[in-house]
Amino acid sequence: MSVQSHYDNHLAAFYAWMTGNFDVKQQEQEAYFVRKEVIPSGNAVAIDLGAGHGLQTVSLARLGFTVYAVDFNQHLLSELNARVKGMPVRTILANLTHTAQYTMPAELIVCMGDTLTHLDSAEQIASLFREWQQMLSSGGKLVLSFRDLTPELKHDERFIPVRADDERIHTCFLEYFPGFVRVFDLLQEKVNGQWIQKVSSYQKLRLGIEQVKIMLTAAGFTVQDHEVIARMHYLVAVRQNA
């Protein structure tokens, strides 16, 4: 199943529940941006790629950006729209690989929440980095987060409990291949007193952190900051002056 089909037919329906308390997670993201001085300093336009239900979008809008939130899933964008009424936010239903659908001058682009690993290849990511660099003003920033899947988990380590309550249990199972991991999202859900299991899988790239840094430098960025938070790599890269 493609990444988009996986979200459209399975994951989007319980994505907000899976990620946990929105307000807590949103405040964590906002605090990260403040800590890294990701605040408006130019045209105040930010593009949030793979915006999902809006953790980064809401954070950036609260910090004073006009945010263009791009995602390929209408269910998630609808949830986002319900949260941003009155905020300077516009949603764009598009695959982030189709850059013509959101190309505009911006001082900030963010692609977070492991979105990078959803793409088809490292070559595609390198190409996108070059296109995003051209959208950014001189000194503009690109903020990324992703999980480095290059180390291989073994045996029962591949079963990862994500979240559980009285009505739902979500577990991930990882199957490793050269260059990618197949991620199985197993959802057990109580329906009319009976537990029903739903399973879907999709592919994630095994991107190494040094590999991403090299691609950013080749695309005309300087990596300004790198931090690991909850096993996720966070990067702030700055567009080099022409």
Secondary structure as GFF3:
##gff-version 3
##sequence-region A 1 242
A	DSSP	alpha_helix	3	9	.	.	.	ID=ss1
A	DSSP	three_ten_helix	11	14	.	.	.	ID=ss2
A	DSSP	alpha_helix	15	19	.	.	.	ID=ss3
A	DSSP	alpha_helix	22	35	.	.	.	ID=ss4
A	DSSP	beta_strand	45	49	.	.	.	ID=ss5
A	DSSP	alpha_helix	55	62	.	.	.	ID=ss6
A	DSSP	beta_strand	66	71	.	.	.	ID=ss7
A	DSSP	alpha_helix	74	83	.	.	.	ID=ss8
A	DSSP	beta_strand	89	93	.	.	.	ID=ss9
A	DSSP	three_ten_helix	99	101	.	.	.	ID=ss10
A	DSSP	beta_strand	106	111	.	.	.	ID=ss11
A	DSSP	three_ten_helix	115	118	.	.	.	ID=ss12
A	DSSP	alpha_helix	122	135	.	.	.	ID=ss13
A	DSSP	beta_strand	136	146	.	.	.	ID=ss14
A	DSSP	three_ten_helix	155	158	.	.	.	ID=ss15
A	DSSP	beta_strand	159	164	.	.	.	ID=ss16
A	DSSP	beta_strand	168	177	.	.	.	ID=ss17
A	DSSP	beta_strand	180	191	.	.	.	ID=ss18
A	DSSP	beta_strand	194	205	.	.	.	ID=ss19
A	DSSP	alpha_helix	209	218	.	.	.	ID=ss20
A	DSSP	beta_strand	221	229	.	.	.	ID=ss21
A	DSSP	beta_strand	232	239	.	.	.	ID=ss22
###
